[in-house]
Structures are given as structure tokens and as C-alpha cells.
Amino acid sequence: MDFRRHHWIFAATLCVLGNAHPLCAQPPETAPTFRVPVRLVSVPTLVFSGEGTLLHGLEAGNFRLFDNGIEQPVTLDQVSPPFSAAIAIQANQSVHAYLPFIARTGSTFDALLLGLSGDAAVFTYGDEVKLVRPFDHSAIAPALSVLRSTDHRARMFDAAMQAVELLKTQPAARTRIVILVGQPLDIGSSAEFESLKLEAQAAATAIFTITLPEPGKPFVADTFTSEDLSHVSERGGSRFAIDVGKLISVLNRRKSADKSDPFAMLAAATGGTQIFANQQRDFENGVASIGYQLRSAYQLSFKPSTGDPGYHNLRVEVDVPGAAVFARPGYWRTAE
């Protein structure tokens, strides 16, 4: 039975747990860049109030979008586009303690990330990079349930590069994301960080990372709270009550990424986010928070008024006093 078709629920209810902090809506100093040959530019945008709550119900007229300082007519799609996720999981001796709980999270990926319209491929990486499941819309739990730690290397760059290449085979209308699960390091790849970063940017692919602890290094997990729904709905599942301050701090990591952390740098460079987890509950809530970010964004798009090739700076504003905006800060336009 397909878990997502018969048991899917994505009920994400925001709860502010504590005082919200003022937000800065300025783009990061190092702007994520994307190379796109198409005329239509997609700009997913999260909007928070000055009090730290996610703002719903805005319309196209509430937004102003600037491309290299020139205001553009903006379109707001009411339905989030389907997305394809390439998930790459470190599977070596260094993470053997974490693989058992990752193996039990297939239903969380299915229900709270992929939902009814998402599809996924799964890679593992260690001494080798293995495609253990090609893109498919069926449940991914069977692919995760057989995770084993036998290797010693961690060819993360190679795995991410193969994930980006596989995503290019997906329909252009689908949002493309990579989710890297493991320690923020690479051992033994032939691909290099810069080439991976540029390839992901050129393919308009956001890289999200779920970071596991490294021995001997400080580690603080991201704690997103959740409430069991089994007593509320026959369908089961979870209602995730997200601490908005925590979500904002995760988003703000794009602005101050640790240059010694390849996970942090890849997320910042591609418009993804980095999440830290060392327990099954935190891991599952982190997966759900990625799904929540993808589905909570306003789906803005526009057709550039000029065809100038090169890098274009983007700025999104809303007519809500004190609101903070997290949007894609730029894109690359190739010569036509």
C-alpha cells in the first residue's frame, strides 16, 4: 500500500514558543546564484511579521519585486509546484550509531516532506556512491530500511554531484532539491566543492542538509516541537508546531555560513537550509521543517523585462510594515 496516497497528512501549525526577535530582511552578503536559460524566473518567498509569525494570505499586489533595481510585474501562483528530492545519505562506520533511526524515518519523508505530489531518489555514499532507488512516487521507506554502515570514506561531493545530475532528468516544472544527510565532511571524492556548488546553482537546485555530529566537536541539535495526531485523526501523522524563532534562526544561517563547514556553505550558496539532528525525533522534525518551508513559501514568478546576460540581483518587498522577507537573492541569466 502506498503510504502517501492513503495516509498522507501535512498539517503544519505555527506556534510561537517564546519571544520573537526582530528580523533583518536584507539578503546575505554572499548571494546564492542560479543560472537559468528560461525567461520565467521563479522566486519562492517566505514572509514573517515583525512579531515573528509567518504571514499568510498575501496577494500579488502586496509584493514588489526588483530585478537589478528595476521593478517587475509579479505573478503569484496559488499552488506550490510539485518537487523532486534527491536524498543522499552517508553510510559508513562514522555514522553507524545514527543509521538505525534514519532507517525508521521513511514514513516521515513520505508524509511530511514528499506528500502527494513529491517524488524522490535515494543515494548512499561511503567508499562508493550508490543509487539505491531511482526517482519514483511510491513510498521510500523500503529504501531507507536497508541502510548499512560498512565503509570508511565519505564521498559526499560525488554523491551530491550525482544527485544534481539526476535531478536534471526531471521535468523542468518541478522544483529541484537535494537533501544531504551526514557529517559535514568529504573523504575521497573526485568532485570538488566549487564545481559542485556551481553545478547546483546552474541547475537551480537548492541543497538542504541534515547534519549529524562529528566526534569531539561541539554540537547543538535543532529542536522543532511536534504533537502526535493519532488521537485526533484516523489517518495518523503529526501536527508540527514550529518554534518560529528556531525556523528564523535556521533561515538566517544563510547569512553567516561557517566557511569550514561544507554543508553550511552549500546550503547558503544554493538557497537551502542546514539543520542539526542527533536523535530520531529531531531528525524527523527537521525533515518536516524542510517540507514546511517548501510549502509555506509564496510562489512568485516574473518575466525579466530585459534579456541582459549575467548575474541579476533580486529584491522582494511587501507592503506590511516591519515584515521580514526571505527570498532568492539572485539568478544567472544566460545569453539567448
C-alpha positions as a LaTeX table, in Angstrom:
\begin{tabular}{lrrr}
\hline
Residue & $x$ (\AA) & $y$ (\AA) & $z$ (\AA) \\
\hline
Met1 & 0.00 & 0.00 & 0.00 \\
Asp2 & 1.34 & 3.48 & $-0.88$ \\
Phe3 & 1.70 & 5.30 & 2.43 \\
Arg4 & 1.47 & 8.75 & 0.89 \\
Arg5 & $-1.62$ & 8.07 & $-1.18$ \\
His6 & $-3.60$ & 6.55 & 1.68 \\
His7 & $-2.16$ & 8.02 & 4.84 \\
Trp8 & $-0.72$ & 11.34 & 3.81 \\
Ile9 & $-1.24$ & 14.35 & 6.02 \\
Phe10 & 0.64 & 17.58 & 6.13 \\
Ala11 & $-0.84$ & 19.71 & 8.89 \\
Ala12 & 1.71 & 22.35 & 9.80 \\
Thr13 & 0.53 & 24.75 & 12.50 \\
Leu14 & 2.86 & 27.51 & 13.63 \\
Cys15 & 3.26 & 28.15 & 17.35 \\
Val16 & 5.49 & 30.92 & 18.64 \\
Leu17 & 7.31 & 29.39 & 21.60 \\
Gly18 & 8.83 & 32.36 & 23.34 \\
Asn19 & 9.63 & 35.87 & 22.28 \\
Ala20 & 10.38 & 36.51 & 18.62 \\
His21 & 13.43 & 38.52 & 17.68 \\
Pro22 & 13.45 & 41.34 & 15.10 \\
Leu23 & 14.44 & 40.09 & 11.70 \\
Cys24 & 16.68 & 41.52 & 9.06 \\
Ala25 & 15.22 & 41.22 & 5.59 \\
Gln26 & 18.45 & 42.03 & 3.79 \\
Pro27 & 19.94 & 39.35 & 1.53 \\
Pro28 & 23.11 & 37.59 & 2.64 \\
Glu29 & 26.44 & 39.12 & 1.78 \\
Thr30 & 27.25 & 36.17 & $-0.46$ \\
Ala31 & 24.13 & 35.83 & $-2.57$ \\
Pro32 & 23.08 & 32.40 & $-3.78$ \\
Thr33 & 23.14 & 32.42 & $-7.56$ \\
Phe34 & 21.31 & 30.39 & $-10.16$ \\
Arg35 & 21.93 & 30.10 & $-13.90$ \\
Val36 & 18.67 & 29.82 & $-15.83$ \\
Pro37 & 18.23 & 29.84 & $-19.62$ \\
Val38 & 14.44 & 30.31 & $-19.43$ \\
Arg39 & 12.51 & 33.57 & $-19.47$ \\
Leu40 & 10.33 & 32.87 & $-16.44$ \\
Val41 & 12.13 & 33.32 & $-13.11$ \\
Ser42 & 10.70 & 31.65 & $-10.01$ \\
Val43 & 11.22 & 33.36 & $-6.66$ \\
Pro44 & 9.87 & 31.34 & $-3.70$ \\
Thr45 & 9.46 & 33.77 & $-0.81$ \\
Leu46 & 8.85 & 33.36 & 2.92 \\
Val47 & 7.36 & 36.36 & 4.74 \\
Phe48 & 7.37 & 36.92 & 8.52 \\
Ser49 & 5.70 & 39.68 & 10.50 \\
Gly50 & 7.71 & 41.95 & 12.77 \\
Glu51 & 6.38 & 39.89 & 15.68 \\
Gly52 & 7.88 & 36.72 & 14.22 \\
Thr53 & 4.82 & 34.98 & 12.80 \\
Leu54 & 4.57 & 33.58 & 9.30 \\
Leu55 & 2.31 & 35.80 & 7.21 \\
His56 & $-0.39$ & 34.05 & 5.21 \\
Gly57 & $-2.98$ & 35.44 & 2.82 \\
Leu58 & $-0.90$ & 37.97 & 0.90 \\
Glu59 & $-1.77$ & 38.60 & $-2.73$ \\
Ala60 & 0.32 & 39.57 & $-5.75$ \\
Gly61 & $-0.46$ & 43.24 & $-5.15$ \\
Asn62 & 1.21 & 43.06 & $-1.74$ \\
Phe63 & 4.59 & 42.30 & $-3.33$ \\
Arg64 & 7.12 & 44.41 & $-5.18$ \\
Leu65 & 9.94 & 42.59 & $-6.95$ \\
Phe66 & 13.05 & 44.26 & $-8.34$ \\
Asp67 & 15.47 & 42.75 & $-10.86$ \\
Asn68 & 18.74 & 44.70 & $-10.83$ \\
Gly69 & 16.83 & 47.58 & $-9.29$ \\
Ile70 & 14.07 & 47.59 & $-11.94$ \\
Glu71 & 10.58 & 46.75 & $-10.70$ \\
Gln72 & 8.98 & 43.81 & $-12.47$ \\
Pro73 & 5.33 & 42.75 & $-12.82$ \\
Val74 & 4.97 & 39.79 & $-10.50$ \\
Thr75 & 2.71 & 36.74 & $-10.67$ \\
Leu76 & 1.67 & 34.80 & $-7.58$ \\
Asp77 & 0.81 & 31.15 & $-8.12$ \\
Gln78 & $-1.71$ & 29.90 & $-5.58$ \\
Val79 & $-0.50$ & 26.29 & $-5.70$ \\
Ser80 & 3.02 & 25.18 & $-4.86$ \\
Pro81 & 4.68 & 23.33 & $-7.74$ \\
Pro82 & 5.49 & 19.65 & $-7.25$ \\
Phe83 & 9.09 & 18.93 & $-6.35$ \\
Ser84 & 11.67 & 16.24 & $-6.80$ \\
Ala85 & 14.06 & 15.43 & $-3.98$ \\
Ala86 & 17.35 & 13.57 & $-4.36$ \\
Ile87 & 18.31 & 12.33 & $-0.90$ \\
Ala88 & 21.95 & 11.35 & $-0.29$ \\
Ile89 & 22.75 & 9.58 & 3.00 \\
Gln90 & 26.19 & 8.95 & 4.45 \\
Ala91 & 26.52 & 5.23 & 5.17 \\
Asn92 & 29.87 & 4.44 & 6.76 \\
Gln93 & 31.31 & 3.48 & 10.13 \\
Ser94 & 31.42 & 7.08 & 11.36 \\
Val95 & 27.62 & 7.32 & 11.43 \\
His96 & 26.71 & 3.72 & 12.32 \\
Ala97 & 25.07 & 4.88 & 15.57 \\
Tyr98 & 22.63 & 7.12 & 13.66 \\
Leu99 & 21.67 & 4.89 & 10.73 \\
Pro100 & 19.13 & 2.80 & 12.70 \\
Phe101 & 16.93 & 5.80 & 13.47 \\
Ile102 & 17.37 & 7.24 & 9.96 \\
Ala103 & 16.21 & 3.87 & 8.61 \\
Arg104 & 12.99 & 4.26 & 10.60 \\
Thr105 & 12.09 & 7.67 & 9.17 \\
Gly106 & 10.82 & 6.63 & 5.75 \\
Ser107 & 7.19 & 7.35 & 6.65 \\
Thr108 & 8.19 & 10.84 & 7.80 \\
Phe109 & 9.83 & 11.59 & 4.46 \\
Asp110 & 6.76 & 10.24 & 2.69 \\
Ala111 & 4.10 & 12.04 & 4.72 \\
Leu112 & 5.65 & 15.30 & 5.86 \\
Leu113 & 8.12 & 16.07 & 3.08 \\
Leu114 & 7.03 & 14.46 & $-0.17$ \\
Gly115 & 3.28 & 14.39 & 0.31 \\
Leu116 & 1.05 & 13.52 & $-2.61$ \\
Ser117 & 2.98 & 15.28 & $-5.37$ \\
Gly118 & 6.64 & 14.88 & $-4.45$ \\
Asp119 & 8.91 & 12.14 & $-5.76$ \\
Ala120 & 12.31 & 11.06 & $-4.54$ \\
Ala121 & 15.50 & 9.23 & $-5.39$ \\
Val122 & 17.84 & 7.88 & $-2.72$ \\
Phe123 & 21.64 & 7.63 & $-2.79$ \\
Thr124 & 24.02 & 6.30 & $-0.17$ \\
Tyr125 & 27.67 & 7.26 & 0.00 \\
Gly126 & 30.75 & 5.89 & 1.70 \\
Asp127 & 33.59 & 4.28 & $-0.24$ \\
Glu128 & 31.20 & 4.30 & $-3.20$ \\
Val129 & 28.17 & 6.29 & $-4.27$ \\
Lys130 & 25.16 & 4.04 & $-4.82$ \\
Leu131 & 21.78 & 4.89 & $-6.30$ \\
Val132 & 19.58 & 2.63 & $-4.18$ \\
Arg133 & 16.30 & 3.99 & $-5.51$ \\
Pro134 & 15.71 & 5.94 & $-8.76$ \\
Phe135 & 13.00 & 8.60 & $-8.94$ \\
Asp136 & 9.65 & 7.12 & $-8.06$ \\
His137 & 6.41 & 8.29 & $-6.49$ \\
Ser138 & 5.97 & 5.26 & $-4.26$ \\
Ala139 & 6.94 & 5.19 & $-0.59$ \\
Ile140 & 10.66 & 5.47 & 0.13 \\
Ala141 & 10.56 & 3.62 & 3.46 \\
Pro142 & 11.81 & 0.33 & 1.91 \\
Ala143 & 14.90 & 2.09 & 0.51 \\
Leu144 & 15.79 & 3.55 & 3.92 \\
Ser145 & 15.08 & 0.39 & 5.89 \\
Val146 & 18.12 & $-1.40$ & 4.43 \\
Leu147 & 20.76 & 1.22 & 5.32 \\
Arg148 & 24.03 & $-0.37$ & 6.43 \\
Ser149 & 27.35 & 1.09 & 7.59 \\
Thr150 & 30.27 & $-0.83$ & 6.10 \\
Asp151 & 32.62 & 1.75 & 4.59 \\
His152 & 35.17 & 4.27 & 5.88 \\
Arg153 & 35.29 & 7.06 & 3.31 \\
Ala154 & 32.55 & 9.66 & 2.82 \\
Arg155 & 32.30 & 10.74 & $-0.82$ \\
Met156 & 29.76 & 13.45 & $-0.14$ \\
Phe157 & 30.71 & 15.77 & $-3.01$ \\
Asp158 & 30.48 & 12.91 & $-5.53$ \\
Ala159 & 27.07 & 11.88 & $-4.16$ \\
Ala160 & 25.72 & 15.42 & $-4.29$ \\
Met161 & 27.03 & 15.88 & $-7.83$ \\
Gln162 & 25.31 & 12.70 & $-8.97$ \\
Ala163 & 22.12 & 13.84 & $-7.24$ \\
Val164 & 22.19 & 17.17 & $-9.11$ \\
Glu165 & 22.77 & 15.37 & $-12.41$ \\
Leu166 & 19.87 & 13.00 & $-11.78$ \\
Leu167 & 17.57 & 15.92 & $-10.93$ \\
Lys168 & 18.26 & 17.41 & $-14.36$ \\
Thr169 & 16.32 & 14.49 & $-15.85$ \\
Gln170 & 13.17 & 15.59 & $-14.02$ \\
Pro171 & 10.53 & 17.82 & $-15.68$ \\
Ala172 & 11.51 & 21.48 & $-15.71$ \\
Ala173 & 8.27 & 22.50 & $-13.98$ \\
Arg174 & 9.24 & 20.62 & $-10.81$ \\
Thr175 & 11.20 & 22.26 & $-8.02$ \\
Arg176 & 14.55 & 20.50 & $-7.56$ \\
Ile177 & 16.14 & 19.90 & $-4.17$ \\
Val178 & 18.99 & 17.81 & $-2.79$ \\
Ile179 & 18.94 & 16.67 & 0.83 \\
Leu180 & 22.33 & 15.64 & 2.22 \\
Val181 & 22.24 & 13.58 & 5.42 \\
Gly182 & 25.50 & 13.00 & 7.23 \\
Gln183 & 28.53 & 14.67 & 8.77 \\
Pro184 & 29.73 & 17.93 & 7.19 \\
Leu185 & 32.84 & 16.49 & 5.57 \\
Asp186 & 34.10 & 14.80 & 2.46 \\
Ile187 & 36.60 & 11.95 & 2.25 \\
Gly188 & 37.67 & 10.59 & $-1.12$ \\
Ser189 & 35.56 & 12.43 & $-3.71$ \\
Ser190 & 36.82 & 13.25 & $-7.17$ \\
Ala191 & 34.37 & 16.17 & $-7.39$ \\
Glu192 & 35.35 & 19.39 & $-5.62$ \\
Phe193 & 33.31 & 21.82 & $-3.57$ \\
Glu194 & 33.42 & 24.69 & $-6.06$ \\
Ser195 & 32.39 & 22.55 & $-9.01$ \\
Leu196 & 29.50 & 21.08 & $-7.01$ \\
Lys197 & 28.34 & 24.50 & $-5.86$ \\
Leu198 & 28.40 & 25.94 & $-9.38$ \\
Glu199 & 26.67 & 22.88 & $-10.84$ \\
Ala200 & 23.84 & 23.14 & $-8.31$ \\
Gln201 & 23.48 & 26.87 & $-8.88$ \\
Ala202 & 23.42 & 26.42 & $-12.64$ \\
Ala203 & 20.70 & 23.77 & $-12.30$ \\
Ala204 & 18.58 & 25.96 & $-9.95$ \\
Thr205 & 18.82 & 23.22 & $-7.32$ \\
Ala206 & 18.58 & 24.04 & $-3.62$ \\
Ile207 & 20.68 & 21.92 & $-1.28$ \\
Phe208 & 19.26 & 21.23 & 2.18 \\
Thr209 & 21.44 & 19.48 & 4.75 \\
Ile210 & 20.68 & 17.46 & 7.87 \\
Thr211 & 23.90 & 17.47 & 9.85 \\
Leu212 & 24.94 & 14.63 & 12.16 \\
Pro213 & 27.55 & 15.04 & 14.94 \\
Glu214 & 31.28 & 14.64 & 14.39 \\
Pro215 & 33.22 & 13.05 & 17.25 \\
Gly216 & 34.92 & 15.57 & 19.51 \\
Lys217 & 33.21 & 18.62 & 18.02 \\
Pro218 & 30.57 & 20.79 & 19.71 \\
Phe219 & 27.04 & 20.01 & 18.55 \\
Val220 & 23.65 & 21.52 & 19.33 \\
Ala221 & 20.61 & 19.92 & 17.72 \\
Asp222 & 17.76 & 21.98 & 16.28 \\
Thr223 & 14.65 & 21.17 & 18.29 \\
Phe224 & 11.35 & 21.60 & 16.48 \\
Thr225 & 8.40 & 20.54 & 18.62 \\
Ser226 & 5.68 & 18.21 & 17.37 \\
Glu227 & 2.34 & 16.94 & 18.59 \\
Asp228 & 1.08 & 13.43 & 17.90 \\
Leu229 & $-2.13$ & 13.44 & 15.89 \\
Ser230 & $-3.04$ & 9.77 & 16.29 \\
His231 & $-5.72$ & 10.69 & 18.82 \\
Val232 & $-7.12$ & 13.40 & 16.54 \\
Ser233 & $-7.27$ & 11.79 & 13.12 \\
Glu234 & $-7.80$ & 8.27 & 11.90 \\
Arg235 & $-5.09$ & 8.96 & 9.35 \\
Gly236 & $-2.40$ & 9.31 & 11.99 \\
Gly237 & 0.57 & 11.54 & 11.20 \\
Ser238 & 1.82 & 14.53 & 13.12 \\
Arg239 & 0.91 & 18.15 & 13.50 \\
Phe240 & 4.14 & 20.10 & 13.69 \\
Ala241 & 4.06 & 23.16 & 15.90 \\
Ile242 & 7.17 & 25.02 & 14.84 \\
Asp243 & 9.00 & 27.48 & 17.05 \\
Val244 & 9.15 & 30.40 & 14.63 \\
Gly245 & 12.25 & 31.77 & 16.31 \\
Lys246 & 14.02 & 28.47 & 15.60 \\
Leu247 & 12.85 & 28.47 & 11.99 \\
Ile248 & 14.10 & 32.03 & 11.57 \\
Ser249 & 17.48 & 31.15 & 13.08 \\
Val250 & 17.76 & 28.25 & 10.61 \\
Leu251 & 16.99 & 30.60 & 7.71 \\
Asn252 & 19.43 & 33.21 & 9.00 \\
Arg253 & 22.30 & 30.73 & 8.80 \\
Arg254 & 22.45 & 31.56 & 5.10 \\
Lys255 & 23.86 & 34.96 & 6.08 \\
Ser256 & 26.69 & 33.72 & 8.30 \\
Ala257 & 27.63 & 30.30 & 6.99 \\
Asp258 & 30.69 & 28.68 & 8.59 \\
Lys259 & 33.28 & 28.60 & 5.81 \\
Ser260 & 34.86 & 25.47 & 7.30 \\
Asp261 & 31.54 & 23.60 & 7.06 \\
Pro262 & 30.73 & 22.39 & 3.52 \\
Phe263 & 27.13 & 21.63 & 4.47 \\
Ala264 & 26.63 & 25.21 & 5.67 \\
Met265 & 28.30 & 26.67 & 2.59 \\
Leu266 & 26.33 & 24.54 & 0.13 \\
Ala267 & 23.02 & 25.43 & 1.78 \\
Ala268 & 23.87 & 29.13 & 1.81 \\
Ala269 & 25.10 & 29.12 & $-1.79$ \\
Thr270 & 22.02 & 27.41 & $-3.19$ \\
Gly271 & 19.17 & 28.80 & $-1.10$ \\
Gly272 & 18.70 & 25.74 & 1.12 \\
Thr273 & 18.97 & 25.43 & 4.89 \\
Gln274 & 21.14 & 23.46 & 7.32 \\
Ile275 & 19.53 & 21.54 & 10.18 \\
Phe276 & 21.31 & 19.73 & 13.04 \\
Ala277 & 19.98 & 16.44 & 14.43 \\
Asn278 & 21.33 & 13.66 & 16.66 \\
Gln279 & 18.12 & 11.90 & 17.69 \\
Gln280 & 15.26 & 10.36 & 15.73 \\
Arg281 & 12.69 & 12.93 & 16.91 \\
Asp282 & 14.90 & 15.89 & 15.97 \\
Phe283 & 15.68 & 14.24 & 12.63 \\
Glu284 & 12.02 & 13.67 & 11.81 \\
Asn285 & 11.08 & 17.20 & 12.84 \\
Gly286 & 13.93 & 18.54 & 10.71 \\
Val287 & 12.62 & 16.65 & 7.67 \\
Ala288 & 9.16 & 18.06 & 8.35 \\
Ser289 & 10.54 & 21.58 & 8.65 \\
Ile290 & 12.08 & 21.31 & 5.17 \\
Gly291 & 8.71 & 20.27 & 3.81 \\
Tyr292 & 7.08 & 23.13 & 5.68 \\
Gln293 & 9.49 & 25.68 & 4.21 \\
Leu294 & 8.85 & 24.43 & 0.70 \\
Arg295 & 5.08 & 24.54 & 1.06 \\
Ser296 & 4.85 & 27.79 & 3.04 \\
Ala297 & 6.69 & 29.95 & 0.51 \\
Tyr298 & 4.77 & 32.32 & $-1.73$ \\
Gln299 & 5.37 & 31.17 & $-5.29$ \\
Leu300 & 6.32 & 34.41 & $-7.04$ \\
Ser301 & 7.49 & 34.50 & $-10.64$ \\
Phe302 & 8.19 & 37.09 & $-13.31$ \\
Lys303 & 9.42 & 37.52 & $-16.85$ \\
Pro304 & 12.52 & 39.77 & $-16.89$ \\
Ser305 & 11.99 & 42.99 & $-18.78$ \\
Thr306 & 15.49 & 42.79 & $-20.24$ \\
Gly307 & 17.47 & 39.88 & $-21.61$ \\
Asp308 & 20.81 & 41.07 & $-20.30$ \\
Pro309 & 23.02 & 38.04 & $-19.63$ \\
Gly310 & 24.90 & 37.69 & $-16.38$ \\
Tyr311 & 24.06 & 37.91 & $-12.71$ \\
His312 & 20.84 & 39.65 & $-11.68$ \\
Asn313 & 20.21 & 40.87 & $-8.14$ \\
Leu314 & 16.71 & 40.26 & $-6.82$ \\
Arg315 & 14.91 & 42.14 & $-4.07$ \\
Val316 & 11.43 & 41.37 & $-2.81$ \\
Glu317 & 9.40 & 43.78 & $-0.68$ \\
Val318 & 5.96 & 43.51 & 0.90 \\
Asp319 & 3.64 & 46.33 & 1.94 \\
Val320 & 3.44 & 45.09 & 5.52 \\
Pro321 & 5.27 & 47.34 & 8.00 \\
Gly322 & 8.07 & 45.56 & 9.79 \\
Ala323 & 7.79 & 42.38 & 7.72 \\
Ala324 & 10.89 & 40.31 & 7.00 \\
Val325 & 11.38 & 38.59 & 3.66 \\
Phe326 & 13.48 & 35.54 & 2.85 \\
Ala327 & 13.73 & 35.10 & $-0.89$ \\
Arg328 & 16.11 & 34.02 & $-3.56$ \\
Pro329 & 18.51 & 36.96 & $-3.80$ \\
Gly330 & 19.73 & 36.48 & $-7.37$ \\
Tyr331 & 19.92 & 34.40 & $-10.52$ \\
Trp332 & 22.12 & 33.98 & $-13.56$ \\
Arg333 & 20.69 & 34.67 & $-16.99$ \\
Thr334 & 22.49 & 33.14 & $-19.95$ \\
Ala335 & 22.68 & 34.72 & $-23.38$ \\
Glu336 & 19.85 & 33.65 & $-25.65$ \\
\hline
\end{tabular}
